[in-house]
Amino acid sequence: MRKPVIGVMGGSSATPSVTAMAFELGQRIAERGWILLNGGRSSGVMAASSKGAKQAGGMVIGVLPDKSSAKASEDLDIVIMTGMGEARNVINVLSSDVVIACPGQLGTRTEVNFALSAKRNVILLQFDMGESYDKYQRRGLLHYADSPKEAVELTAELLQGLGGK
């Protein structure tokens, strides 16, 4: 049985409280034995979630927009260099069983949009996308969490609904 891949999306620039939250989220994902996938950069939510997962003994995949690994987080186990720029966001969400979005800007919002369009479950972790996304919550694709613990518990429930991954 393959391990679930949990996409963690969020800003490359983040506040200390958001990076602390992303670090804890990475730890909790690794403690469940899941694989963490993110944008692979050495800053913000990507770096913090990678570091948290790595320190907890987890596997981390980084899907970089670049043709080289020069800006990659040092905590990645697998580095995928796409050379696709932000178009790699589609790869991030389609490769994830569940997407957890931490606060971010346009790139993060794009990843959420791609995930919802592909009918992937998305958990917004202390991230408000606005009322126009309420329809996705009604459809059962969009979920909200106030803490990394709540996000991971919700992820476990969603994975069960996907066939026990």
Buried (B, 14 or more C-beta within 10 A) or exposed (E): EEEBBBBBBBBBEBEEEBBBBBBBBBBBBBBBEBBBBBBBBBBBBBBBBBBBBBEBEBBBBBBBBBEEBEBBBEBBBEBBBBEBEEEBBBBBBEBBBBBBBBBBEEBBBBBBBBBBEBEBBBBBBBBEBEEEBEEBBEEEBBBBBEBBEBBBBBBBEBBEEEEEB
